[in-house]
Amino acid sequence: MTREAGRRAGPGEQAVLLAAGLADVAVSTLGSALGAVRSLARRSDTAELVAEAEQDLTARGRLVLDRYATVPPAHLEVLAQHVLARRAGDGG
């Protein structure tokens, strides 16, 4: 599926080209990952690496949940608390 110079790809051809590009990226990424797994399997400290990876992933998961799952305090409530604190500090 080669394009001639100056000819614009149709939507179908564009979709095929995008799918082929994504497949190529996926295959090369998978190949790199398999190479990394093979090299890890040869190491003697694999169990320790897996434990560290689990701790890292747990920490990342906790950060993501803290970032997106918590509801920020209401803006007006925060302002009211600042006003009350300022009034208490001024003595009235």
PyMOL Python script that loads the backbone (N, CA, C, O; Angstrom):
from pymol import cmd

cmd.read_pdbstr("""\
ATOM      1  N   MET A   1       0.828  -1.170   0.000  1.00  0.00           N
ATOM      2  CA  MET A   1       0.000   0.000   0.000  1.00  0.00           C
ATOM      3  C   MET A   1       0.880   1.242   0.000  1.00  0.00           C
ATOM      4  O   MET A   1       1.057   1.886   1.034  1.00  0.00           O
ATOM      5  N   THR A   2       1.412   1.564  -1.126  1.00  0.00           N
ATOM      6  CA  THR A   2       2.262   2.748  -1.222  1.00  0.00           C
ATOM      7  C   THR A   2       1.459   3.883  -1.804  1.00  0.00           C
ATOM      8  O   THR A   2       0.548   3.682  -2.607  1.00  0.00           O
ATOM      9  N   ARG A   3       1.810   5.064  -1.390  1.00  0.00           N
ATOM     10  CA  ARG A   3       1.127   6.263  -1.889  1.00  0.00           C
ATOM     11  C   ARG A   3       1.964   6.899  -2.966  1.00  0.00           C
ATOM     12  O   ARG A   3       3.189   6.974  -2.863  1.00  0.00           O
ATOM     13  N   GLU A   4       1.295   7.354  -3.995  1.00  0.00           N
ATOM     14  CA  GLU A   4       1.994   8.099  -5.031  1.00  0.00           C
ATOM     15  C   GLU A   4       2.229   9.514  -4.526  1.00  0.00           C
ATOM     16  O   GLU A   4       1.500   9.995  -3.659  1.00  0.00           O
ATOM     17  N   ALA A   5       3.232  10.174  -5.058  1.00  0.00           N
ATOM     18  CA  ALA A   5       3.548  11.535  -4.633  1.00  0.00           C
ATOM     19  C   ALA A   5       2.371  12.446  -4.956  1.00  0.00           C
ATOM     20  O   ALA A   5       1.877  12.452  -6.084  1.00  0.00           O
ATOM     21  N   GLY A   6       1.925  13.210  -3.974  1.00  0.00           N
ATOM     22  CA  GLY A   6       0.856  14.168  -4.178  1.00  0.00           C
ATOM     23  C   GLY A   6      -0.538  13.596  -3.964  1.00  0.00           C
ATOM     24  O   GLY A   6      -1.504  14.357  -3.916  1.00  0.00           O
ATOM     25  N   ARG A   7      -0.673  12.285  -3.836  1.00  0.00           N
ATOM     26  CA  ARG A   7      -1.990  11.687  -3.621  1.00  0.00           C
ATOM     27  C   ARG A   7      -2.289  11.605  -2.131  1.00  0.00           C
ATOM     28  O   ARG A   7      -1.433  11.177  -1.357  1.00  0.00           O
ATOM     29  N   ARG A   8      -3.464  12.000  -1.722  1.00  0.00           N
ATOM     30  CA  ARG A   8      -3.875  12.008  -0.313  1.00  0.00           C
ATOM     31  C   ARG A   8      -4.517  10.673   0.034  1.00  0.00           C
ATOM     32  O   ARG A   8      -5.320  10.151  -0.739  1.00  0.00           O
ATOM     33  N   ALA A   9      -4.169  10.119   1.186  1.00  0.00           N
ATOM     34  CA  ALA A   9      -4.721   8.838   1.619  1.00  0.00           C
ATOM     35  C   ALA A   9      -6.173   9.026   2.035  1.00  0.00           C
ATOM     36  O   ALA A   9      -6.522  10.012   2.684  1.00  0.00           O
ATOM     37  N   GLY A  10      -7.005   8.080   1.660  1.00  0.00           N
ATOM     38  CA  GLY A  10      -8.398   8.104   2.065  1.00  0.00           C
ATOM     39  C   GLY A  10      -8.533   7.686   3.517  1.00  0.00           C
ATOM     40  O   GLY A  10      -7.559   7.241   4.125  1.00  0.00           O
ATOM     41  N   PRO A  11      -9.736   7.822   4.087  1.00  0.00           N
ATOM     42  CA  PRO A  11      -9.927   7.468   5.495  1.00  0.00           C
ATOM     43  C   PRO A  11      -9.636   5.989   5.779  1.00  0.00           C
ATOM     44  O   PRO A  11      -9.079   5.653   6.824  1.00  0.00           O
ATOM     45  N   GLY A  12     -10.014   5.115   4.850  1.00  0.00           N
ATOM     46  CA  GLY A  12      -9.739   3.690   5.054  1.00  0.00           C
ATOM     47  C   GLY A  12      -8.255   3.391   5.042  1.00  0.00           C
ATOM     48  O   GLY A  12      -7.755   2.649   5.888  1.00  0.00           O
ATOM     49  N   GLU A  13      -7.558   3.964   4.089  1.00  0.00           N
ATOM     50  CA  GLU A  13      -6.115   3.762   4.000  1.00  0.00           C
ATOM     51  C   GLU A  13      -5.410   4.372   5.205  1.00  0.00           C
ATOM     52  O   GLU A  13      -4.453   3.802   5.729  1.00  0.00           O
ATOM     53  N   GLN A  14      -5.890   5.533   5.641  1.00  0.00           N
ATOM     54  CA  GLN A  14      -5.311   6.184   6.822  1.00  0.00           C
ATOM     55  C   GLN A  14      -5.475   5.299   8.055  1.00  0.00           C
ATOM     56  O   GLN A  14      -4.553   5.173   8.860  1.00  0.00           O
ATOM     57  N   ALA A  15      -6.660   4.681   8.201  1.00  0.00           N
ATOM     58  CA  ALA A  15      -6.904   3.796   9.343  1.00  0.00           C
ATOM     59  C   ALA A  15      -5.976   2.585   9.300  1.00  0.00           C
ATOM     60  O   ALA A  15      -5.449   2.168  10.331  1.00  0.00           O
ATOM     61  N   VAL A  16      -5.779   2.027   8.122  1.00  0.00           N
ATOM     62  CA  VAL A  16      -4.886   0.870   7.979  1.00  0.00           C
ATOM     63  C   VAL A  16      -3.454   1.262   8.319  1.00  0.00           C
ATOM     64  O   VAL A  16      -2.746   0.520   8.999  1.00  0.00           O
ATOM     65  N   LEU A  17      -3.034   2.421   7.848  1.00  0.00           N
ATOM     66  CA  LEU A  17      -1.673   2.876   8.142  1.00  0.00           C
ATOM     67  C   LEU A  17      -1.480   3.112   9.637  1.00  0.00           C
ATOM     68  O   LEU A  17      -0.445   2.755  10.198  1.00  0.00           O
ATOM     69  N   LEU A  18      -2.477   3.713  10.278  1.00  0.00           N
ATOM     70  CA  LEU A  18      -2.385   3.938  11.726  1.00  0.00           C
ATOM     71  C   LEU A  18      -2.346   2.613  12.482  1.00  0.00           C
ATOM     72  O   LEU A  18      -1.563   2.455  13.419  1.00  0.00           O
ATOM     73  N   ALA A  19      -3.188   1.659  12.078  1.00  0.00           N
ATOM     74  CA  ALA A  19      -3.196   0.357  12.747  1.00  0.00           C
ATOM     75  C   ALA A  19      -1.859  -0.354  12.560  1.00  0.00           C
ATOM     76  O   ALA A  19      -1.347  -0.972  13.493  1.00  0.00           O
ATOM     77  N   ALA A  20      -1.296  -0.270  11.364  1.00  0.00           N
ATOM     78  CA  ALA A  20       0.000  -0.900  11.115  1.00  0.00           C
ATOM     79  C   ALA A  20       1.095  -0.244  11.949  1.00  0.00           C
ATOM     80  O   ALA A  20       1.969  -0.927  12.484  1.00  0.00           O
ATOM     81  N   GLY A  21       1.046   1.069  12.059  1.00  0.00           N
ATOM     82  CA  GLY A  21       2.030   1.769  12.883  1.00  0.00           C
ATOM     83  C   GLY A  21       1.921   1.390  14.346  1.00  0.00           C
ATOM     84  O   GLY A  21       2.933   1.166  15.011  1.00  0.00           O
ATOM     85  N   LEU A  22       0.682   1.317  14.859  1.00  0.00           N
ATOM     86  CA  LEU A  22       0.480   0.911  16.255  1.00  0.00           C
ATOM     87  C   LEU A  22       0.933  -0.523  16.488  1.00  0.00           C
ATOM     88  O   LEU A  22       1.529  -0.828  17.521  1.00  0.00           O
ATOM     89  N   ALA A  23       0.655  -1.396  15.538  1.00  0.00           N
ATOM     90  CA  ALA A  23       1.089  -2.791  15.667  1.00  0.00           C
ATOM     91  C   ALA A  23       2.611  -2.875  15.701  1.00  0.00           C
ATOM     92  O   ALA A  23       3.171  -3.657  16.470  1.00  0.00           O
ATOM     93  N   ASP A  24       3.282  -2.079  14.875  1.00  0.00           N
ATOM     94  CA  ASP A  24       4.746  -2.086  14.861  1.00  0.00           C
ATOM     95  C   ASP A  24       5.304  -1.617  16.194  1.00  0.00           C
ATOM     96  O   ASP A  24       6.258  -2.199  16.712  1.00  0.00           O
ATOM     97  N   VAL A  25       4.711  -0.562  16.753  1.00  0.00           N
ATOM     98  CA  VAL A  25       5.155  -0.067  18.062  1.00  0.00           C
ATOM     99  C   VAL A  25       4.920  -1.126  19.130  1.00  0.00           C
ATOM    100  O   VAL A  25       5.782  -1.355  19.978  1.00  0.00           O
ATOM    101  N   ALA A  26       3.746  -1.780  19.093  1.00  0.00           N
ATOM    102  CA  ALA A  26       3.436  -2.809  20.085  1.00  0.00           C
ATOM    103  C   ALA A  26       4.412  -3.972  19.996  1.00  0.00           C
ATOM    104  O   ALA A  26       4.877  -4.464  21.024  1.00  0.00           O
ATOM    105  N   VAL A  27       4.730  -4.419  18.785  1.00  0.00           N
ATOM    106  CA  VAL A  27       5.651  -5.546  18.616  1.00  0.00           C
ATOM    107  C   VAL A  27       7.052  -5.176  19.101  1.00  0.00           C
ATOM    108  O   VAL A  27       7.701  -5.972  19.781  1.00  0.00           O
ATOM    109  N   SER A  28       7.518  -3.990  18.761  1.00  0.00           N
ATOM    110  CA  SER A  28       8.865  -3.605  19.207  1.00  0.00           C
ATOM    111  C   SER A  28       8.910  -3.431  20.714  1.00  0.00           C
ATOM    112  O   SER A  28       9.907  -3.785  21.344  1.00  0.00           O
ATOM    113  N   THR A  29       7.847  -2.892  21.307  1.00  0.00           N
ATOM    114  CA  THR A  29       7.795  -2.735  22.763  1.00  0.00           C
ATOM    115  C   THR A  29       7.757  -4.091  23.440  1.00  0.00           C
ATOM    116  O   THR A  29       8.436  -4.312  24.443  1.00  0.00           O
ATOM    117  N   LEU A  30       6.959  -5.001  22.890  1.00  0.00           N
ATOM    118  CA  LEU A  30       6.875  -6.348  23.451  1.00  0.00           C
ATOM    119  C   LEU A  30       8.221  -7.054  23.361  1.00  0.00           C
ATOM    120  O   LEU A  30       8.620  -7.752  24.293  1.00  0.00           O
ATOM    121  N   GLY A  31       8.921  -6.877  22.246  1.00  0.00           N
ATOM    122  CA  GLY A  31      10.243  -7.483  22.107  1.00  0.00           C
ATOM    123  C   GLY A  31      11.216  -6.957  23.143  1.00  0.00           C
ATOM    124  O   GLY A  31      11.986  -7.723  23.723  1.00  0.00           O
ATOM    125  N   SER A  32      11.185  -5.666  23.377  1.00  0.00           N
ATOM    126  CA  SER A  32      12.060  -5.073  24.397  1.00  0.00           C
ATOM    127  C   SER A  32      11.704  -5.585  25.786  1.00  0.00           C
ATOM    128  O   SER A  32      12.583  -5.876  26.597  1.00  0.00           O
ATOM    129  N   ALA A  33      10.404  -5.692  26.052  1.00  0.00           N
ATOM    130  CA  ALA A  33       9.964  -6.173  27.362  1.00  0.00           C
ATOM    131  C   ALA A  33      10.383  -7.626  27.578  1.00  0.00           C
ATOM    132  O   ALA A  33      10.823  -7.994  28.666  1.00  0.00           O
ATOM    133  N   LEU A  34      10.247  -8.439  26.548  1.00  0.00           N
ATOM    134  CA  LEU A  34      10.662  -9.843  26.687  1.00  0.00           C
ATOM    135  C   LEU A  34      12.165  -9.957  26.919  1.00  0.00           C
ATOM    136  O   LEU A  34      12.608 -10.801  27.698  1.00  0.00           O
ATOM    137  N   GLY A  35      12.938  -9.129  26.263  1.00  0.00           N
ATOM    138  CA  GLY A  35      14.379  -9.123  26.500  1.00  0.00           C
ATOM    139  C   GLY A  35      14.706  -8.742  27.935  1.00  0.00           C
ATOM    140  O   GLY A  35      15.597  -9.326  28.550  1.00  0.00           O
ATOM    141  N   ALA A  36      13.991  -7.769  28.463  1.00  0.00           N
ATOM    142  CA  ALA A  36      14.208  -7.365  29.852  1.00  0.00           C
ATOM    143  C   ALA A  36      13.817  -8.479  30.806  1.00  0.00           C
ATOM    144  O   ALA A  36      14.507  -8.712  31.799  1.00  0.00           O
ATOM    145  N   VAL A  37      12.722  -9.169  30.523  1.00  0.00           N
ATOM    146  CA  VAL A  37      12.290 -10.272  31.384  1.00  0.00           C
ATOM    147  C   VAL A  37      13.313 -11.400  31.357  1.00  0.00           C
ATOM    148  O   VAL A  37      13.625 -11.986  32.394  1.00  0.00           O
ATOM    149  N   ARG A  38      13.837 -11.705  30.169  1.00  0.00           N
ATOM    150  CA  ARG A  38      14.863 -12.749  30.073  1.00  0.00           C
ATOM    151  C   ARG A  38      16.098 -12.388  30.895  1.00  0.00           C
ATOM    152  O   ARG A  38      16.654 -13.238  31.591  1.00  0.00           O
ATOM    153  N   SER A  39      16.519 -11.144  30.817  1.00  0.00           N
ATOM    154  CA  SER A  39      17.708 -10.748  31.580  1.00  0.00           C
ATOM    155  C   SER A  39      17.425 -10.763  33.078  1.00  0.00           C
ATOM    156  O   SER A  39      18.316 -11.070  33.870  1.00  0.00           O
ATOM    157  N   LEU A  40      16.192 -10.433  33.479  1.00  0.00           N
ATOM    158  CA  LEU A  40      15.852 -10.499  34.901  1.00  0.00           C
ATOM    159  C   LEU A  40      15.809 -11.934  35.405  1.00  0.00           C
ATOM    160  O   LEU A  40      16.175 -12.206  36.549  1.00  0.00           O
ATOM    161  N   ALA A  41      15.366 -12.845  34.560  1.00  0.00           N
ATOM    162  CA  ALA A  41      15.275 -14.248  34.969  1.00  0.00           C
ATOM    163  C   ALA A  41      16.657 -14.831  35.254  1.00  0.00           C
ATOM    164  O   ALA A  41      16.771 -15.781  36.028  1.00  0.00           O
ATOM    165  N   ARG A  42      17.690 -14.290  34.655  1.00  0.00           N
ATOM    166  CA  ARG A  42      19.051 -14.791  34.863  1.00  0.00           C
ATOM    167  C   ARG A  42      19.690 -14.241  36.142  1.00  0.00           C
ATOM    168  O   ARG A  42      20.726 -14.737  36.585  1.00  0.00           O
ATOM    169  N   ARG A  43      19.082 -13.238  36.719  1.00  0.00           N
ATOM    170  CA  ARG A  43      19.665 -12.624  37.910  1.00  0.00           C
ATOM    171  C   ARG A  43      19.383 -13.456  39.146  1.00  0.00           C
ATOM    172  O   ARG A  43      18.383 -14.171  39.208  1.00  0.00           O
ATOM    173  N   SER A  44      20.264 -13.363  40.129  1.00  0.00           N
ATOM    174  CA  SER A  44      20.075 -14.124  41.361  1.00  0.00           C
ATOM    175  C   SER A  44      19.183 -13.393  42.359  1.00  0.00           C
ATOM    176  O   SER A  44      18.645 -14.018  43.274  1.00  0.00           O
ATOM    177  N   ASP A  45      19.016 -12.085  42.201  1.00  0.00           N
ATOM    178  CA  ASP A  45      18.209 -11.316  43.137  1.00  0.00           C
ATOM    179  C   ASP A  45      16.821 -10.978  42.568  1.00  0.00           C
ATOM    180  O   ASP A  45      16.266  -9.918  42.853  1.00  0.00           O
ATOM    181  N   THR A  46      16.276 -11.891  41.764  1.00  0.00           N
ATOM    182  CA  THR A  46      14.992 -11.656  41.115  1.00  0.00           C
ATOM    183  C   THR A  46      13.879 -11.459  42.134  1.00  0.00           C
ATOM    184  O   THR A  46      13.036 -10.578  41.958  1.00  0.00           O
ATOM    185  N   ALA A  47      13.858 -12.261  43.195  1.00  0.00           N
ATOM    186  CA  ALA A  47      12.803 -12.151  44.203  1.00  0.00           C
ATOM    187  C   ALA A  47      12.828 -10.768  44.862  1.00  0.00           C
ATOM    188  O   ALA A  47      11.778 -10.176  45.110  1.00  0.00           O
ATOM    189  N   GLU A  48      14.021 -10.261  45.140  1.00  0.00           N
ATOM    190  CA  GLU A  48      14.136  -8.933  45.742  1.00  0.00           C
ATOM    191  C   GLU A  48      13.664  -7.856  44.768  1.00  0.00           C
ATOM    192  O   GLU A  48      13.003  -6.900  45.174  1.00  0.00           O
ATOM    193  N   LEU A  49      14.001  -8.004  43.481  1.00  0.00           N
ATOM    194  CA  LEU A  49      13.562  -7.038  42.477  1.00  0.00           C
ATOM    195  C   LEU A  49      12.044  -7.033  42.350  1.00  0.00           C
ATOM    196  O   LEU A  49      11.430  -5.976  42.212  1.00  0.00           O
ATOM    197  N   VAL A  50      11.442  -8.220  42.398  1.00  0.00           N
ATOM    198  CA  VAL A  50       9.984  -8.307  42.307  1.00  0.00           C
ATOM    199  C   VAL A  50       9.349  -7.644  43.522  1.00  0.00           C
ATOM    200  O   VAL A  50       8.352  -6.934  43.388  1.00  0.00           O
ATOM    201  N   ALA A  51       9.909  -7.867  44.697  1.00  0.00           N
ATOM    202  CA  ALA A  51       9.370  -7.249  45.917  1.00  0.00           C
ATOM    203  C   ALA A  51       9.482  -5.727  45.845  1.00  0.00           C
ATOM    204  O   ALA A  51       8.548  -5.022  46.226  1.00  0.00           O
ATOM    205  N   GLU A  52      10.609  -5.219  45.363  1.00  0.00           N
ATOM    206  CA  GLU A  52      10.774  -3.772  45.218  1.00  0.00           C
ATOM    207  C   GLU A  52       9.809  -3.206  44.190  1.00  0.00           C
ATOM    208  O   GLU A  52       9.248  -2.128  44.382  1.00  0.00           O
ATOM    209  N   ALA A  53       9.617  -3.942  43.092  1.00  0.00           N
ATOM    210  CA  ALA A  53       8.680  -3.489  42.063  1.00  0.00           C
ATOM    211  C   ALA A  53       7.262  -3.440  42.619  1.00  0.00           C
ATOM    212  O   ALA A  53       6.502  -2.520  42.315  1.00  0.00           O
ATOM    213  N   GLU A  54       6.909  -4.427  43.432  1.00  0.00           N
ATOM    214  CA  GLU A  54       5.580  -4.439  44.045  1.00  0.00           C
ATOM    215  C   GLU A  54       5.403  -3.239  44.975  1.00  0.00           C
ATOM    216  O   GLU A  54       4.351  -2.599  44.973  1.00  0.00           O
ATOM    217  N   GLN A  55       6.423  -2.938  45.762  1.00  0.00           N
ATOM    218  CA  GLN A  55       6.354  -1.777  46.661  1.00  0.00           C
ATOM    219  C   GLN A  55       6.228  -0.484  45.862  1.00  0.00           C
ATOM    220  O   GLN A  55       5.444   0.395  46.220  1.00  0.00           O
ATOM    221  N   ASP A  56       6.996  -0.368  44.784  1.00  0.00           N
ATOM    222  CA  ASP A  56       6.921   0.830  43.944  1.00  0.00           C
ATOM    223  C   ASP A  56       5.536   0.982  43.324  1.00  0.00           C
ATOM    224  O   ASP A  56       4.973   2.076  43.316  1.00  0.00           O
ATOM    225  N   LEU A  57       4.993  -0.107  42.811  1.00  0.00           N
ATOM    226  CA  LEU A  57       3.666  -0.038  42.201  1.00  0.00           C
ATOM    227  C   LEU A  57       2.594   0.296  43.234  1.00  0.00           C
ATOM    228  O   LEU A  57       1.661   1.043  42.942  1.00  0.00           O
ATOM    229  N   THR A  58       2.724  -0.252  44.435  1.00  0.00           N
ATOM    230  CA  THR A  58       1.774   0.062  45.502  1.00  0.00           C
ATOM    231  C   THR A  58       1.854   1.545  45.862  1.00  0.00           C
ATOM    232  O   THR A  58       0.827   2.200  46.040  1.00  0.00           O
ATOM    233  N   ALA A  59       3.066   2.070  45.967  1.00  0.00           N
ATOM    234  CA  ALA A  59       3.235   3.484  46.286  1.00  0.00           C
ATOM    235  C   ALA A  59       2.654   4.370  45.181  1.00  0.00           C
ATOM    236  O   ALA A  59       1.994   5.370  45.463  1.00  0.00           O
ATOM    237  N   ARG A  60       2.906   3.995  43.916  1.00  0.00           N
ATOM    238  CA  ARG A  60       2.344   4.758  42.801  1.00  0.00           C
ATOM    239  C   ARG A  60       0.823   4.713  42.824  1.00  0.00           C
ATOM    240  O   ARG A  60       0.162   5.727  42.599  1.00  0.00           O
ATOM    241  N   GLY A  61       0.271   3.538  43.096  1.00  0.00           N
ATOM    242  CA  GLY A  61      -1.177   3.405  43.171  1.00  0.00           C
ATOM    243  C   GLY A  61      -1.761   4.277  44.267  1.00  0.00           C
ATOM    244  O   GLY A  61      -2.806   4.903  44.087  1.00  0.00           O
ATOM    245  N   ARG A  62      -1.081   4.314  45.402  1.00  0.00           N
ATOM    246  CA  ARG A  62      -1.548   5.149  46.509  1.00  0.00           C
ATOM    247  C   ARG A  62      -1.508   6.628  46.118  1.00  0.00           C
ATOM    248  O   ARG A  62      -2.432   7.378  46.432  1.00  0.00           O
ATOM    249  N   LEU A  63      -0.451   7.044  45.439  1.00  0.00           N
ATOM    250  CA  LEU A  63      -0.355   8.432  44.991  1.00  0.00           C
ATOM    251  C   LEU A  63      -1.463   8.782  43.997  1.00  0.00           C
ATOM    252  O   LEU A  63      -2.058   9.857  44.073  1.00  0.00           O
ATOM    253  N   VAL A  64      -1.732   7.873  43.073  1.00  0.00           N
ATOM    254  CA  VAL A  64      -2.783   8.133  42.084  1.00  0.00           C
ATOM    255  C   VAL A  64      -4.131   8.256  42.768  1.00  0.00           C
ATOM    256  O   VAL A  64      -4.904   9.166  42.468  1.00  0.00           O
ATOM    257  N   LEU A  65      -4.416   7.339  43.690  1.00  0.00           N
ATOM    258  CA  LEU A  65      -5.695   7.415  44.395  1.00  0.00           C
ATOM    259  C   LEU A  65      -5.799   8.677  45.235  1.00  0.00           C
ATOM    260  O   LEU A  65      -6.859   9.300  45.293  1.00  0.00           O
ATOM    261  N   ASP A  66      -4.714   9.055  45.882  1.00  0.00           N
ATOM    262  CA  ASP A  66      -4.736  10.298  46.662  1.00  0.00           C
ATOM    263  C   ASP A  66      -4.955  11.507  45.769  1.00  0.00           C
ATOM    264  O   ASP A  66      -5.635  12.455  46.162  1.00  0.00           O
ATOM    265  N   ARG A  67      -4.386  11.481  44.577  1.00  0.00           N
ATOM    266  CA  ARG A  67      -4.478  12.608  43.669  1.00  0.00           C
ATOM    267  C   ARG A  67      -5.883  12.758  43.094  1.00  0.00           C
ATOM    268  O   ARG A  67      -6.400  13.870  42.992  1.00  0.00           O
ATOM    269  N   TYR A  68      -6.506  11.630  42.715  1.00  0.00           N
ATOM    270  CA  TYR A  68      -7.762  11.701  41.982  1.00  0.00           C
ATOM    271  C   TYR A  68      -8.995  11.318  42.791  1.00  0.00           C
ATOM    272  O   TYR A  68     -10.108  11.679  42.407  1.00  0.00           O
ATOM    273  N   ALA A  69      -8.833  10.602  43.894  1.00  0.00           N
ATOM    274  CA  ALA A  69      -9.999  10.108  44.619  1.00  0.00           C
ATOM    275  C   ALA A  69     -10.437  11.041  45.741  1.00  0.00           C
ATOM    276  O   ALA A  69     -11.606  11.031  46.127  1.00  0.00           O
ATOM    277  N   THR A  70      -9.533  11.835  46.262  1.00  0.00           N
ATOM    278  CA  THR A  70      -9.917  12.710  47.368  1.00  0.00           C
ATOM    279  C   THR A  70     -10.612  13.949  46.848  1.00  0.00           C
ATOM    280  O   THR A  70     -10.267  14.487  45.795  1.00  0.00           O
ATOM    281  N   VAL A  71     -11.587  14.384  47.600  1.00  0.00           N
ATOM    282  CA  VAL A  71     -12.331  15.584  47.237  1.00  0.00           C
ATOM    283  C   VAL A  71     -11.656  16.768  47.911  1.00  0.00           C
ATOM    284  O   VAL A  71     -11.451  16.748  49.124  1.00  0.00           O
ATOM    285  N   PRO A  72     -11.310  17.790  47.154  1.00  0.00           N
ATOM    286  CA  PRO A  72     -10.683  18.960  47.775  1.00  0.00           C
ATOM    287  C   PRO A  72     -11.687  19.682  48.661  1.00  0.00           C
ATOM    288  O   PRO A  72     -12.893  19.597  48.429  1.00  0.00           O
ATOM    289  N   PRO A  73     -11.201  20.391  49.671  1.00  0.00           N
ATOM    290  CA  PRO A  73     -12.125  21.105  50.555  1.00  0.00           C
ATOM    291  C   PRO A  73     -12.855  22.214  49.789  1.00  0.00           C
ATOM    292  O   PRO A  73     -12.346  22.774  48.818  1.00  0.00           O
ATOM    293  N   ALA A  74     -14.044  22.498  50.257  1.00  0.00           N
ATOM    294  CA  ALA A  74     -14.835  23.550  49.625  1.00  0.00           C
ATOM    295  C   ALA A  74     -14.123  24.892  49.780  1.00  0.00           C
ATOM    296  O   ALA A  74     -13.647  25.235  50.863  1.00  0.00           O
ATOM    297  N   HIS A  75     -14.058  25.635  48.694  1.00  0.00           N
ATOM    298  CA  HIS A  75     -13.304  26.890  48.680  1.00  0.00           C
ATOM    299  C   HIS A  75     -13.857  27.888  49.707  1.00  0.00           C
ATOM    300  O   HIS A  75     -13.093  28.501  50.452  1.00  0.00           O
ATOM    301  N   LEU A  76     -15.169  28.044  49.742  1.00  0.00           N
ATOM    302  CA  LEU A  76     -15.759  29.000  50.684  1.00  0.00           C
ATOM    303  C   LEU A  76     -15.558  28.557  52.129  1.00  0.00           C
ATOM    304  O   LEU A  76     -15.410  29.393  53.020  1.00  0.00           O
ATOM    305  N   GLU A  77     -15.552  27.252  52.363  1.00  0.00           N
ATOM    306  CA  GLU A  77     -15.301  26.753  53.711  1.00  0.00           C
ATOM    307  C   GLU A  77     -13.877  27.099  54.151  1.00  0.00           C
ATOM    308  O   GLU A  77     -13.662  27.495  55.296  1.00  0.00           O
ATOM    309  N   VAL A  78     -12.931  26.953  53.269  1.00  0.00           N
ATOM    310  CA  VAL A  78     -11.544  27.305  53.585  1.00  0.00           C
ATOM    311  C   VAL A  78     -11.428  28.800  53.883  1.00  0.00           C
ATOM    312  O   VAL A  78     -10.761  29.196  54.839  1.00  0.00           O
ATOM    313  N   LEU A  79     -12.079  29.626  53.066  1.00  0.00           N
ATOM    314  CA  LEU A  79     -12.048  31.078  53.317  1.00  0.00           C
ATOM    315  C   LEU A  79     -12.680  31.413  54.658  1.00  0.00           C
ATOM    316  O   LEU A  79     -12.159  32.257  55.387  1.00  0.00           O
ATOM    317  N   ALA A  80     -13.789  30.772  54.998  1.00  0.00           N
ATOM    318  CA  ALA A  80     -14.447  31.033  56.281  1.00  0.00           C
ATOM    319  C   ALA A  80     -13.545  30.643  57.440  1.00  0.00           C
ATOM    320  O   ALA A  80     -13.495  31.343  58.452  1.00  0.00           O
ATOM    321  N   GLN A  81     -12.841  29.543  57.302  1.00  0.00           N
ATOM    322  CA  GLN A  81     -11.915  29.123  58.359  1.00  0.00           C
ATOM    323  C   GLN A  81     -10.782  30.127  58.525  1.00  0.00           C
ATOM    324  O   GLN A  81     -10.351  30.391  59.647  1.00  0.00           O
ATOM    325  N   HIS A  82     -10.294  30.694  57.415  1.00  0.00           N
ATOM    326  CA  HIS A  82      -9.240  31.714  57.497  1.00  0.00           C
ATOM    327  C   HIS A  82      -9.760  32.966  58.200  1.00  0.00           C
ATOM    328  O   HIS A  82      -9.053  33.564  59.011  1.00  0.00           O
ATOM    329  N   VAL A  83     -10.977  33.358  57.894  1.00  0.00           N
ATOM    330  CA  VAL A  83     -11.570  34.540  58.533  1.00  0.00           C
ATOM    331  C   VAL A  83     -11.721  34.302  60.024  1.00  0.00           C
ATOM    332  O   VAL A  83     -11.375  35.166  60.830  1.00  0.00           O
ATOM    333  N   LEU A  84     -12.237  33.135  60.397  1.00  0.00           N
ATOM    334  CA  LEU A  84     -12.397  32.824  61.816  1.00  0.00           C
ATOM    335  C   LEU A  84     -11.054  32.788  62.531  1.00  0.00           C
ATOM    336  O   LEU A  84     -10.943  33.265  63.660  1.00  0.00           O
ATOM    337  N   ALA A  85     -10.047  32.238  61.897  1.00  0.00           N
ATOM    338  CA  ALA A  85      -8.719  32.188  62.507  1.00  0.00           C
ATOM    339  C   ALA A  85      -8.139  33.589  62.660  1.00  0.00           C
ATOM    340  O   ALA A  85      -7.508  33.899  63.670  1.00  0.00           O
ATOM    341  N   ARG A  86      -8.355  34.434  61.654  1.00  0.00           N
ATOM    342  CA  ARG A  86      -7.853  35.798  61.730  1.00  0.00           C
ATOM    343  C   ARG A  86      -8.553  36.574  62.842  1.00  0.00           C
ATOM    344  O   ARG A  86      -7.911  37.308  63.593  1.00  0.00           O
ATOM    345  N   ARG A  87      -9.876  36.408  62.943  1.00  0.00           N
ATOM    346  CA  ARG A  87     -10.630  37.092  64.008  1.00  0.00           C
ATOM    347  C   ARG A  87     -10.192  36.603  65.390  1.00  0.00           C
ATOM    348  O   ARG A  87     -10.083  37.394  66.327  1.00  0.00           O
ATOM    349  N   ALA A  88      -9.941  35.301  65.512  1.00  0.00           N
ATOM    350  CA  ALA A  88      -9.499  34.764  66.800  1.00  0.00           C
ATOM    351  C   ALA A  88      -8.102  35.292  67.145  1.00  0.00           C
ATOM    352  O   ALA A  88      -7.790  35.512  68.315  1.00  0.00           O
ATOM    353  N   GLY A  89      -7.275  35.492  66.134  1.00  0.00           N
ATOM    354  CA  GLY A  89      -5.930  36.015  66.355  1.00  0.00           C
ATOM    355  C   GLY A  89      -5.934  37.486  66.723  1.00  0.00           C
ATOM    356  O   GLY A  89      -5.065  37.943  67.466  1.00  0.00           O
ATOM    357  N   ASP A  90      -6.921  38.247  66.202  1.00  0.00           N
ATOM    358  CA  ASP A  90      -7.035  39.671  66.515  1.00  0.00           C
ATOM    359  C   ASP A  90      -7.691  39.908  67.867  1.00  0.00           C
ATOM    360  O   ASP A  90      -7.667  41.025  68.385  1.00  0.00           O
ATOM    361  N   GLY A  91      -8.268  38.873  68.431  1.00  0.00           N
ATOM    362  CA  GLY A  91      -8.911  39.024  69.735  1.00  0.00           C
ATOM    363  C   GLY A  91     -10.367  39.427  69.628  1.00  0.00           C
ATOM    364  O   GLY A  91     -10.920  39.967  70.586  1.00  0.00           O
ATOM    365  N   GLY A  92     -10.986  39.192  68.532  1.00  0.00           N
ATOM    366  CA  GLY A  92     -12.405  39.522  68.499  1.00  0.00           C
ATOM    367  C   GLY A  92     -12.882  39.497  67.140  1.00  0.00           C
ATOM    368  O   GLY A  92     -14.061  39.749  66.895  1.00  0.00           O
TER     369      GLY A  92
END
""", "prot")
cmd.dss("prot")
cmd.show_as("cartoon", "prot")
cmd.util.cbc("prot")
cmd.orient("prot")
